[in-house]
Amino acid sequence: MSQSIKDIVNSFRRVSLFTVVAVYFLILVGGIVRSTGSGMGCPDWPKCFGSLVPPTSVDQLPKNYQEIYLQKRIAKNERFVASLEKLGFTETADRIANDKSILIEEEFNALKTWIEYVNRLIGVVIGLLIILTVWKSLALWKIDKVIPILSISSLVLVLFQGWIGSIVVSTNLLTWMITFHMLLALVLVALLIYVYHRSEKLLKSGVVKLDVPVKVKWILVLALILMVFQIILGTQVREQIDQISFTLGNMLREEWVDKVGLSFLIHRSYSILILGSNLLFFFWVFKYTTRKSQINLWSQVLVLFVILEIITGIGMAYFGIPAFLQPIHLLIGSLIIGVQVLLLLQIRDHIQFRFKEN
């Protein structure tokens, strides 16, 4: 490979890596939005209270601003419901159309408005970084067409994610829409990690042979699936806590967990499966790979993240769900999935290489 091509690949890798880091930062900020209850800080989308720069005082808004933005959200939801019905999702459409919680309009809060506004600004930056990633990937078309194709796919996904974000706002933070929004973010991370990993292979002439059994890959696949379900369970627990918090007027935090009930117990017990599957994977990696291999090093990072995730979960359960721990807990969970995806790609390379050698 010529030096000029290496420079092109390295340039793309720097941009794509920075984009991955930026997406994780957005997930952290999104967690802050959720923990501070700022999700409806801007009742419209993409603008905030009809302006590119949101107000700092309620005096800057018309007296009937709640009714104005409620009507706008209702109109948008009606269009969304009609689209769902045309696509055959009649049950989901009926659920949204008859959900009275969507009609609740929050009062203006300057702090919450600006927290949500900053979240949206970071989302715009992510979009620009994805566009830059696509532009950098086009230079790799003759070397590997898959990379620019997937880069363009990530841009489409970001645009779709932005639209889903607008629906999350218009439906007043509907539970399953928030979960879907989060899952899309994880898919975006996985896609960007794959593109980054694939570009790295362009710089390598071959893969160092490691005798990694196929069972190592499958236990990691199981651990990844378990982690995705754990995040889904976590979003459901978080929604119940939000409702309890609202009922108690954001007071008596130490009682919130006790009032959640069975869903929290399942979420907490499920962490044992998460820890067990990842520890088993770590043990097998330690057994079958060299100590300084990338797989071995990343498996150590994975176990560290799993332990930190459990510690932050314990911290929230026993210390009244501190607001600062919630976004950290979400971020670490997302990082776990990212590391698992990267490890799967690395293990797949070694297993494929071993099969080709045989």
Secondary structure, DSSP 4 states (H G I P E B T S, - for coil): --HHHHHHHHHHHHHHHHHHHHHHHHHHHHHHHHHTT-TTSSSSSSSBTTBSS--SSGGGS-TTHHHHHHHHHHHHHHHHHHHHHHTT-HHHHHHHHT-GGGG--PPP-HHHHHHHHHHHHHHHHHHHHHHHHHHHHHTTTTT-THHHHHHHHHHHHHHHHHHHHHHHHHTTS-HHHHHHHHHHHHHHHHHHHHHHHHHHHTT-S--------HHHHHHHHHHHHHHHHHHHHHHHHHHHHHHHHHHTTT--GGGHHHHH-HHHHHHHHHHHHHHHHHHHHHHHHHHHS-TTSHHHHHHHHHHHHHHHHHHHHHHHHHTT--TTHHHHHHHHHHHHHHHHHHHHHHHHHHHHHHHHH-
